[in-house]
Amino acid sequence: MLERPDGAANGSLPAPRPLARILTFENEDPRFPKMDETWRGFGADMGEQVREALDAVRSPAERAYGVGVIVHNYFRARGVTLTSYELRALAGELVDLQPSPLPAAVEQHVAAVDQHDVAAEHHVAAVEHPVAAAPEAPIPATELVSFTDKDESTRKAWAGDDSAPPPAVAETVFAAPPSKLVNVIGREAASFDRLLMKVVARAAPLVGSAPLDRGLARATIDRTIDEVLRHEDATLPAGMYERLSKMAFSEICGLGLLDRLWADRSIRAVYVDGPDQVHVERNGVREPAPETFRDAAHLLDIARRLARPASGGVVDVQLRDGGSGLVIFPPGAPGGPVLMLHRGEPGNATFDRLIAAHVLDRRMAALLGIAARARLNIVVLGPEGSGKTALLAAIARDLSSFRVVTLAAHRHFSWPSAGKVELVAQPSGSPFGTLMSAGARLKPDLLVIDAPPVGDIPALAARLSRGGRGTLVALRADAMAALLARAADLTVHLGPSPDGLFRVQSVEDSAGTSVFFHDGRAFHHRTAAPAFAGIVREAGYGEALAGIFSGIFR
């Protein structure tokens, strides 16, 4: 790597490498002159702000993110919109200029780890740059921070070419938190962005704006990718090829940037005030989004896919996952479409809303309603963000005339109801296990428990095994969850489908027999004689249960 002299006395940054050495530009790229001018100005103007972000006692990811925000805002204020790859590369260059020392607490931890003979090949991978230390006290190699999203098999050492490789900043430093709903697709190089735009331009007219068949649209996009690669005499690894295909499909048939933002379950709202004015809300804080729209035409195209313009120019939007939004079209918004999306709260879920979102069908909803009224023990299993809380809320809301007690670490079950008691296990209040025992002593028709701590699962399983009735519990699928599921009358599995949405994958009885299942396209039922049928008949719902399986139910 090139040596970087100390910064000038006026507080500017140590001389970063020229922009052409950091990013790859095609010949006569019209963006280069303006970007190069802005980059040189950044080095002279923003030294103090960058040093402050790097010198703060933060995690490596927080330092890199802070620098990225500074770069993004500086360039955007001068009319330059960076791609996600360009932002990562420039921020990585600045992070590399000034490695920050480890906090004292971390240094003590490093020393303690060294006493246990950690293997020398492990290394600090915060931003893949070694942390400077005094020669007489070298920092032992240890895996204090590790980013695991890189494919080690594809990493190649720099062979000393004229152009040095871009700074190796971990993808997860800039990527949105992972979501189980949709795979968020990262851009790994500027060439990937250009390749994506070529594929979209060629495939869009062939696919059309409203493809009749998802599989046919994906096949058309894949053929287009093959043609573009043959024309450029290039190849892509299988993983990158799949990313390109999914991202092109989203850009052509979906909502593009909005899809990627909404896939991040930590985002509660999205605000678009213009093509380069995109913000998201996390934990009640509004912040710039990691991406923006290419231009006003791109934003208008996506807005028209989200909602059809109305005569008044203002359109309300209802999302399949229960979220809602608003789009204001010109001339009401003379500068271009303005839109807002707000994620729906799980506690507002109902069977009708989940059916409309294709999370389950009417027969499955009827079965769950009957099971709750017959006081069956029901376990809902699924990964984080799969909709477990929403399904619990829908079942509990359906029993409005019954006595229901809810217990959770949140207040998603706070709707008013004459027969409902809400218990909340807060860190400063009663322990979860204590409230769980108290809730059972309230003699509810249905005890709803959302995400109990691992330590309380054995006691809950013992309650079900001893014959306790009317318990509805949701938790992640793991070994402890399997223990609880074996003691349940009915187990509901939530999981992702090929279209990227989470829905009910199967409903099983205590013998593990699938009562309902989803085959990737539609819901089906497999048995008309589940193991819990006797309990349901004794509770007086046998005829209703038979109607579900016989086809009488509508």
Secondary structure per residue as TSV (DSSP state, phi and psi in degrees):
chain	resnum	aa	ss	phi	psi
A	1	M	-	360.0	152.5
A	2	L	-	-71.2	147.3
A	3	E	-	-72.4	144.7
A	4	R	-	-118.3	111.8
A	5	P	-	-66.3	161.8
A	6	D	-	-61.2	155.5
A	7	G	-	-66.7	159.1
A	8	A	-	-71.1	164.5
A	9	A	T	-67.2	-20.9
A	10	N	T	-78.1	4.9
A	11	G	S	92.1	4.3
A	12	S	-	-71.3	168.9
A	13	L	-	-73.3	153.2
A	14	P	-	-54.3	142.1
A	15	A	-	-56.4	109.8
A	16	P	-	-74.7	164.6
A	17	R	-	-65.9	154.7
A	18	P	-	-58.8	152.2
A	19	L	H	-59.0	-37.7
A	20	A	H	-66.0	-19.6
A	21	R	H	-87.1	-14.0
A	22	I	H	-98.2	-43.4
A	23	L	S	-114.0	156.3
A	24	T	-	-99.2	121.4
A	25	F	-	-118.7	139.3
A	26	E	-	-75.4	161.7
A	27	N	T	-57.0	134.6
A	28	E	T	58.2	35.5
A	29	D	-	-66.3	120.6
A	30	P	T	-65.7	-17.6
A	31	R	T	-81.3	-20.6
A	32	F	H	-61.7	-49.7
A	33	P	H	-56.4	-46.0
A	34	K	H	-67.1	-41.2
A	35	M	H	-65.5	-39.4
A	36	D	H	-65.2	-42.5
A	37	E	H	-62.5	-42.2
A	38	T	H	-66.7	-39.2
A	39	W	H	-63.7	-42.5
A	40	R	H	-66.6	-36.4
A	41	G	H	-67.9	-34.7
A	42	F	H	-61.6	-43.9
A	43	G	H	-61.2	-32.7
A	44	A	H	-83.6	-29.8
A	45	D	H	-97.2	-30.2
A	46	M	-	-111.7	21.7
A	47	G	H	-59.2	-46.9
A	48	E	H	-65.1	-41.9
A	49	Q	H	-63.7	-40.6
A	50	V	H	-67.6	-43.5
A	51	R	H	-61.0	-39.2
A	52	E	H	-63.2	-41.1
A	53	A	H	-67.3	-34.3
A	54	L	H	-84.0	-30.1
A	55	D	H	-82.4	-15.2
A	56	A	S	-65.0	149.7
A	57	V	S	-80.7	83.3
A	58	R	-	-129.8	170.7
A	59	S	-	-71.8	158.1
A	60	P	H	-54.5	-40.2
A	61	A	H	-63.9	-39.9
A	62	E	H	-67.3	-37.8
A	63	R	H	-64.6	-45.8
A	64	A	H	-63.3	-40.9
A	65	Y	H	-64.4	-42.6
A	66	G	H	-60.9	-42.5
A	67	V	H	-64.4	-41.0
A	68	G	H	-59.6	-40.2
A	69	V	H	-63.6	-40.8
A	70	I	H	-62.5	-46.0
A	71	V	H	-62.4	-47.6
A	72	H	H	-57.6	-48.6
A	73	N	H	-66.5	-38.8
A	74	Y	H	-64.3	-47.5
A	75	F	H	-68.2	-41.1
A	76	R	H	-64.6	-37.2
A	77	A	H	-64.3	-19.2
A	78	R	T	-106.8	19.7
A	79	G	T	77.9	19.6
A	80	V	-	-115.7	119.8
A	81	T	-	-101.0	121.4
A	82	L	-	-91.5	143.5
A	83	T	-	-73.2	165.6
A	84	S	H	-62.1	-36.9
A	85	Y	H	-64.4	-45.2
A	86	E	H	-62.8	-40.2
A	87	L	H	-63.3	-43.3
A	88	R	H	-62.6	-42.7
A	89	A	H	-65.0	-44.4
A	90	L	H	-69.5	-41.8
A	91	A	H	-63.3	-39.2
A	92	G	H	-63.1	-36.2
A	93	E	H	-61.7	-41.0
A	94	L	H	-73.6	-37.7
A	95	V	H	-61.2	-38.3
A	96	D	H	-70.7	-22.8
A	97	L	H	-65.6	-33.8
A	98	Q	S	-142.7	80.8
A	99	P	-	-59.2	133.5
A	100	S	-	-93.1	145.3
A	101	P	-	-69.5	155.7
A	102	L	-	-71.9	142.3
A	103	P	-	-60.7	155.3
A	104	A	H	-58.1	-40.2
A	105	A	H	-62.6	-37.6
A	106	V	H	-70.3	-38.2
A	107	E	H	-61.1	-40.2
A	108	Q	H	-63.7	-38.6
A	109	H	H	-66.7	-38.4
A	110	V	H	-60.7	-44.1
A	111	A	H	-62.8	-39.5
A	112	A	H	-65.6	-39.2
A	113	V	H	-65.7	-36.5
A	114	D	H	-62.7	-29.3
A	115	Q	T	-69.0	-16.3
A	116	H	T	-99.5	19.0
A	117	D	T	54.7	53.7
A	118	V	-	-64.5	141.7
A	119	A	-	-59.2	139.0
A	120	A	T	-66.5	-23.8
A	121	E	T	-76.1	-15.6
A	122	H	-	-72.4	146.2
A	123	H	-	-145.3	161.5
A	124	V	-	-72.9	123.8
A	125	A	-	-116.1	33.0
A	126	A	S	-58.9	-57.5
A	127	V	S	-129.9	24.3
A	128	E	S	59.6	32.4
A	129	H	S	-127.5	133.7
A	130	P	-	-65.4	147.6
A	131	V	-	-88.7	128.9
A	132	A	-	-67.4	143.1
A	133	A	-	-144.9	161.5
A	134	A	-	-62.5	142.3
A	135	P	T	-56.9	-35.0
A	136	E	T	-78.6	-10.1
A	137	A	S	-136.0	68.5
A	138	P	-	-62.8	143.3
A	139	I	-	-76.5	125.4
A	140	P	-	-66.0	148.0
A	141	A	-	-74.9	123.0
A	142	T	-	-153.6	156.8
A	143	E	-	-95.2	68.1
A	144	L	S	-67.7	-43.6
A	145	V	S	-129.0	131.6
A	146	S	-	-138.0	131.8
A	147	F	-	-108.9	124.8
A	148	T	-	-111.1	16.4
A	149	D	-	-88.7	3.1
A	150	K	S	-93.9	141.0
A	151	D	-	-88.5	104.6
A	152	E	G	-62.8	-27.0
A	153	S	G	-69.3	-18.5
A	154	T	G	-100.9	-2.0
A	155	R	-	-77.4	133.8
A	156	K	-	-123.9	141.1
A	157	A	-	-74.0	148.8
A	158	W	-	-72.7	126.5
A	159	A	-	-92.8	10.8
A	160	G	-	87.9	26.2
A	161	D	-	-66.7	172.0
A	162	D	S	-61.8	-33.6
A	163	S	S	-104.3	118.8
A	164	A	-	-71.3	152.8
A	165	P	-	-67.8	154.6
A	166	P	-	-65.5	156.6
A	167	P	-	-55.8	136.9
A	168	A	-	-88.9	88.3
A	169	V	-	-101.8	131.1
A	170	A	-	-58.2	137.3
A	171	E	H	-56.9	-36.9
A	172	T	H	-69.9	-15.3
A	173	V	H	-63.8	-35.2
A	174	F	H	-108.7	-15.9
A	175	A	S	-76.4	155.2
A	176	A	-	-68.7	154.0
A	177	P	-	-56.0	146.0
A	178	P	-	-64.4	147.0
A	179	S	-	-127.1	143.1
A	180	K	S	-84.4	-10.6
A	181	L	S	-76.6	-48.4
A	182	V	S	-140.5	142.5
A	183	N	-	-74.9	115.9
A	184	V	-	-75.8	125.3
A	185	I	-	-99.3	118.4
A	186	G	-	-85.3	159.8
A	187	R	-	-107.6	119.3
A	188	E	-	-96.3	-7.8
A	189	A	-	-162.7	156.9
A	190	A	H	-61.4	-34.4
A	191	S	H	-63.3	-31.7
A	192	F	H	-63.6	-41.8
A	193	D	H	-60.8	-45.5
A	194	R	H	-66.2	-39.0
A	195	L	H	-64.1	-40.9
A	196	L	H	-60.2	-45.4
A	197	M	H	-63.4	-37.3
A	198	K	H	-66.3	-43.4
A	199	V	H	-63.8	-44.2
A	200	V	H	-62.8	-43.6
A	201	A	H	-62.1	-37.5
A	202	R	H	-83.1	-36.3
A	203	A	H	-84.0	-28.3
A	204	A	H	-56.7	-47.2
A	205	P	H	-64.3	-28.6
A	206	L	H	-77.1	-37.0
A	207	V	H	-79.8	-40.3
A	208	G	-	86.5	166.0
A	209	S	S	-78.8	-19.8
A	210	A	S	-136.3	78.2
A	211	P	-	-62.7	140.4
A	212	L	S	-77.5	-25.8
A	213	D	-	-135.7	123.3
A	214	R	H	-62.2	-43.9
A	215	G	H	-62.4	-39.5
A	216	L	H	-65.8	-39.4
A	217	A	H	-64.3	-44.4
A	218	R	H	-63.2	-38.8
A	219	A	H	-63.7	-39.8
A	220	T	H	-64.5	-41.7
A	221	I	H	-64.8	-41.9
A	222	D	H	-63.6	-39.6
A	223	R	H	-63.5	-38.9
A	224	T	H	-65.0	-40.9
A	225	I	H	-59.9	-43.8
A	226	D	H	-60.8	-41.5
A	227	E	H	-65.2	-42.9
A	228	V	H	-65.3	-40.9
A	229	L	H	-66.0	-40.2
A	230	R	H	-64.0	-40.2
A	231	H	H	-63.8	-36.0
A	232	E	T	-94.3	3.4
A	233	D	T	51.4	49.8
A	234	A	-	-128.3	161.7
A	235	T	-	-132.2	159.0
A	236	L	-	-129.8	141.7
A	237	P	-	-59.2	155.6
A	238	A	H	-56.8	-41.5
A	239	G	H	-64.4	-42.5
A	240	M	H	-70.3	-34.0
A	241	Y	H	-61.7	-44.7
A	242	E	H	-65.2	-38.2
A	243	R	H	-62.1	-45.2
A	244	L	H	-62.3	-41.8
A	245	S	H	-63.3	-46.1
A	246	K	H	-65.7	-40.8
A	247	M	H	-68.9	-38.9
A	248	A	H	-64.3	-40.8
A	249	F	H	-61.1	-42.5
A	250	S	H	-63.3	-41.1
A	251	E	H	-68.2	-33.9
A	252	I	H	-87.8	-45.0
A	253	C	H	-110.0	-16.4
A	254	G	S	-109.0	-144.4
A	255	L	-	-113.2	14.2
A	256	G	T	54.5	-117.2
A	257	L	H	-56.6	-40.1
A	258	L	H	-64.3	-36.9
A	259	D	H	-57.9	-46.7
A	260	R	H	-68.3	-38.1
A	261	L	H	-68.6	-43.2
A	262	W	H	-70.1	-20.8
A	263	A	T	-67.3	-22.0
A	264	D	-	-81.9	106.1
A	265	R	T	-68.9	-14.3
A	266	S	T	-76.2	-15.7
A	267	I	-	-82.5	122.0
A	268	R	-	-95.4	-21.2
A	269	A	E	-155.8	152.6
A	270	V	E	-126.5	132.4
A	271	Y	E	-122.9	124.8
A	272	V	E	-120.3	109.4
A	273	D	E	-101.3	-4.7
A	274	G	E	173.8	171.5
A	275	P	T	-59.3	-31.6
A	276	D	T	-112.6	17.8
A	277	Q	E	-124.7	78.2
A	278	V	E	-118.3	125.6
A	279	H	E	-128.7	155.4
A	280	V	E	-128.0	158.7
A	281	E	E	-115.9	122.5
A	282	R	E	-128.3	129.2
A	283	N	T	52.5	37.2
A	284	G	T	78.5	3.6
A	285	V	E	-111.6	130.8
A	286	R	E	-93.2	131.6
A	287	E	E	-145.7	159.4
A	288	P	E	-62.6	142.4
A	289	A	-	-74.4	155.8
A	290	P	S	-70.4	-15.4
A	291	E	-	-135.9	161.3
A	292	T	-	-131.7	173.3
A	293	F	-	-79.6	154.9
A	294	R	S	-63.2	-45.7
A	295	D	S	-163.2	-176.0
A	296	A	H	-65.4	-34.7
A	297	A	H	-66.1	-38.9
A	298	H	H	-62.8	-45.2
A	299	L	H	-62.5	-43.6
A	300	L	H	-62.5	-40.0
A	301	D	H	-61.7	-46.1
A	302	I	H	-66.7	-40.1
A	303	A	H	-62.9	-38.2
A	304	R	H	-69.1	-27.9
A	305	R	H	-73.9	-33.6
A	306	L	H	-72.3	-38.3
A	307	A	S	-151.7	144.2
A	308	R	-	-83.1	126.3
A	309	P	-	-56.1	136.5
A	310	A	-	-107.4	168.8
A	311	S	T	-61.8	-34.9
A	312	G	T	-80.5	-11.8
A	313	G	S	84.8	-8.3
A	314	V	E	-115.7	123.3
A	315	V	E	-127.1	127.5
A	316	D	E	-82.6	143.0
A	317	V	E	-122.1	134.1
A	318	Q	E	-116.3	123.1
A	319	L	-	-91.6	154.7
A	320	R	T	-63.8	-27.2
A	321	D	T	-89.3	11.8
A	322	G	S	97.9	-7.2
A	323	G	-	-75.2	170.5
A	324	S	E	-141.2	169.1
A	325	G	E	-166.6	-173.9
A	326	L	E	-149.5	135.1
A	327	V	E	-126.2	130.4
A	328	I	E	-114.7	116.6
A	329	F	-	-96.3	159.5
A	330	P	T	-60.7	150.9
A	331	P	T	-85.1	-4.0
A	332	G	T	-59.0	-35.2
A	333	A	S	-113.9	87.8
A	334	P	T	-62.2	-23.6
A	335	G	T	-83.8	-0.8
A	336	G	S	123.5	170.5
A	337	P	-	-57.7	142.4
A	338	V	E	-121.5	132.8
A	339	L	E	-142.7	159.0
A	340	M	E	-142.5	134.7
A	341	L	E	-122.4	135.9
A	342	H	E	-129.2	128.9
A	343	R	-	-71.7	136.4
A	344	G	-	-69.1	147.6
A	345	E	-	-83.6	136.0
A	346	P	G	-56.6	-34.7
A	347	G	G	-67.1	-13.7
A	348	N	G	-89.8	0.7
A	349	A	-	-68.8	143.8
A	350	T	-	-132.9	166.8
A	351	F	H	-59.1	-41.8
A	352	D	H	-61.0	-41.3
A	353	R	H	-68.7	-39.5
A	354	L	H	-69.2	-34.2
A	355	I	H	-66.8	-43.0
A	356	A	H	-63.1	-30.7
A	357	A	T	-86.4	3.0
A	358	H	T	63.1	28.6
A	359	V	S	-74.3	-33.2
A	360	L	S	-156.2	173.4
A	361	D	-	-110.3	179.4
A	362	R	H	-67.2	-34.7
A	363	R	H	-66.4	-39.7
A	364	M	H	-67.0	-40.4
A	365	A	H	-63.1	-41.4
A	366	A	H	-64.0	-39.2
A	367	L	H	-62.9	-43.9
A	368	L	H	-65.8	-37.3
A	369	G	H	-65.0	-42.2
A	370	I	H	-64.7	-44.0
A	371	A	H	-59.8	-41.0
A	372	A	H	-67.4	-41.0
A	373	R	H	-68.1	-32.1
A	374	A	T	-82.1	2.9
A	375	R	T	60.6	40.4
A	376	L	-	-73.1	155.9
A	377	N	-	-88.8	121.8
A	378	I	E	-120.2	131.8
A	379	V	E	-117.6	129.4
A	380	V	E	-109.6	120.8
A	381	L	E	-116.1	142.2
A	382	G	-	176.1	159.9
A	383	P	-	-71.6	172.6
A	384	E	T	-59.7	134.0
A	385	G	T	79.9	11.0
A	386	S	S	-86.7	-7.5
A	387	G	S	102.7	22.0
A	388	K	H	-63.7	-46.2
A	389	T	H	-62.3	-40.1
A	390	A	H	-62.8	-41.0
A	391	L	H	-66.3	-40.8
A	392	L	H	-60.3	-43.5
A	393	A	H	-63.5	-40.9
A	394	A	H	-63.2	-42.9
A	395	I	H	-64.8	-44.6
A	396	A	H	-66.3	-39.7
A	397	R	H	-65.0	-30.8
A	398	D	H	-68.6	-18.2
A	399	L	T	-103.2	47.4
A	400	S	T	-63.2	-26.5
A	401	S	T	-92.7	3.2
A	402	F	S	-104.7	164.6
A	403	R	-	-84.6	117.5
A	404	V	E	-123.5	132.9
A	405	V	E	-117.2	125.9
A	406	T	E	-110.3	144.7
A	407	L	E	-138.5	125.6
A	408	A	E	-158.7	173.8
A	409	A	S	-94.0	11.3
A	410	H	S	-138.9	-175.5
A	411	R	-	-120.1	38.9
A	412	H	T	-71.8	-16.6
A	413	F	T	-103.4	41.1
A	414	S	-	-98.4	13.0
A	415	W	-	-67.6	149.9
A	416	P	-	-75.0	135.6
A	417	S	-	-159.9	137.7
A	418	A	T	-63.7	-33.1
A	419	G	T	-103.0	12.4
A	420	K	E	-107.1	138.0
A	421	V	E	-118.9	126.3
A	422	E	E	-104.3	124.9
A	423	L	E	-115.6	137.2
A	424	V	E	-128.2	122.9
A	425	A	-	-91.7	96.4
A	426	Q	-	-96.8	155.9
A	427	P	T	-56.0	-33.9
A	428	S	T	-92.7	1.3
A	429	G	S	-109.0	-152.0
A	430	S	S	-69.3	144.8
A	431	P	-	-62.4	155.1
A	432	F	H	-57.8	-46.1
A	433	G	H	-61.8	-38.3
A	434	T	H	-64.7	-43.8
A	435	L	H	-68.2	-32.4
A	436	M	H	-64.4	-43.6
A	437	S	H	-64.9	-40.6
A	438	A	H	-65.7	-39.8
A	439	G	H	-62.5	-38.8
A	440	A	H	-66.7	-33.5
A	441	R	H	-72.7	-14.4
A	442	L	T	-77.1	-0.9
A	443	K	-	56.6	54.4
A	444	P	-	-79.9	158.4
A	445	D	S	-71.1	-31.5
A	446	L	E	-143.0	123.3
A	447	L	E	-102.6	113.0
A	448	V	E	-101.1	121.4
A	449	I	E	-125.3	119.4
A	450	D	E	-106.8	120.6
A	451	A	S	53.7	62.8
A	452	P	-	-67.2	149.1
A	453	P	-	-60.2	152.6
A	454	V	G	-56.5	-39.1
A	455	G	G	-65.8	-19.7
A	456	D	G	-96.5	-5.3
A	457	I	H	-66.9	-42.8
A	458	P	H	-57.0	-41.3
A	459	A	H	-65.2	-37.8
A	460	L	H	-67.9	-41.1
A	461	A	H	-63.1	-38.5
A	462	A	H	-64.9	-38.1
A	463	R	H	-60.9	-45.4
A	464	L	H	-66.3	-38.5
A	465	S	H	-68.1	-29.2
A	466	R	T	-80.2	0.3
A	467	G	T	102.4	8.4
A	468	G	-	-61.8	137.0
A	469	R	-	-115.8	160.2
A	470	G	-	74.2	42.1
A	471	T	E	-114.5	129.5
A	472	L	E	-120.5	116.0
A	473	V	E	-132.7	143.5
A	474	A	E	-125.4	137.8
A	475	L	E	-162.6	168.4
A	476	R	-	-68.4	150.4
A	477	A	S	-78.2	113.9
A	478	D	S	-155.7	-169.5
A	479	A	H	-62.0	-41.8
A	480	M	H	-68.0	-35.6
A	481	A	H	-65.3	-37.5
A	482	A	H	-62.1	-35.5
A	483	L	H	-60.8	-42.9
A	484	L	H	-71.2	-39.2
A	485	A	H	-62.4	-33.4
A	486	R	H	-66.0	-22.9
A	487	A	T	-95.6	1.5
A	488	A	-	-95.3	157.0
A	489	D	S	-82.6	-28.8
A	490	L	E	-144.8	130.9
A	491	T	E	-123.2	127.9
A	492	V	E	-109.3	124.2
A	493	H	E	-105.0	122.8
A	494	L	E	-102.1	140.8
A	495	G	E	-165.3	172.2
A	496	P	E	-78.5	147.2
A	497	S	-	-107.8	169.6
A	498	P	T	-57.6	-26.5
A	499	D	T	-81.5	3.0
A	500	G	S	91.0	-8.8
A	501	L	-	-91.9	148.7
A	502	F	E	-86.1	138.8
A	503	R	E	-153.3	174.6
A	504	V	E	-68.3	120.4
A	505	Q	E	-89.0	-33.1
A	506	S	E	-163.5	154.8
A	507	V	E	-124.5	120.7
A	508	E	E	-121.0	150.3
A	509	D	E	-88.3	-174.9
A	510	S	T	-67.5	-19.0
A	511	A	T	-87.9	-0.1
A	512	G	-	84.8	7.4
A	513	T	-	-78.0	131.9
A	514	S	E	-75.1	119.1
A	515	V	E	-86.7	-47.3
A	516	F	E	-129.7	153.6
A	517	F	E	-155.4	160.7
A	518	H	E	-114.7	126.7
A	519	D	-	-95.3	14.1
A	520	G	S	100.5	-17.0
A	521	R	S	-127.5	-38.3
A	522	A	-	-149.9	166.3
A	523	F	E	-91.2	143.0
A	524	H	E	-139.7	157.5
A	525	H	E	-112.3	147.2
A	526	R	-	-112.8	-29.7
A	527	T	-	-136.8	144.9
A	528	A	S	-104.1	4.5
A	529	A	-	-131.5	67.8
A	530	P	-	-68.9	160.5
A	531	A	T	-63.6	-23.9
A	532	F	T	-90.9	5.5
A	533	A	H	-60.0	-38.6
A	534	G	H	-61.9	-41.7
A	535	I	H	-64.5	-40.6
A	536	V	H	-64.9	-41.9
A	537	R	H	-63.5	-42.5
A	538	E	H	-62.2	-29.8
A	539	A	T	-81.7	-4.1
A	540	G	T	93.6	14.3
A	541	Y	-	-116.0	20.7
A	542	G	H	-62.3	-42.7
A	543	E	H	-64.8	-40.8
A	544	A	H	-64.0	-39.5
A	545	L	H	-64.7	-43.5
A	546	A	H	-62.3	-36.1
A	547	G	H	-63.4	-33.2
A	548	I	H	-63.7	-43.2
A	549	F	H	-84.9	-23.1
A	550	S	H	-84.5	-11.3
A	551	G	T	93.6	-2.7
A	552	I	-	-69.5	-33.7
A	553	F	-	-66.2	138.6
A	554	R	-	-127.2	360.0
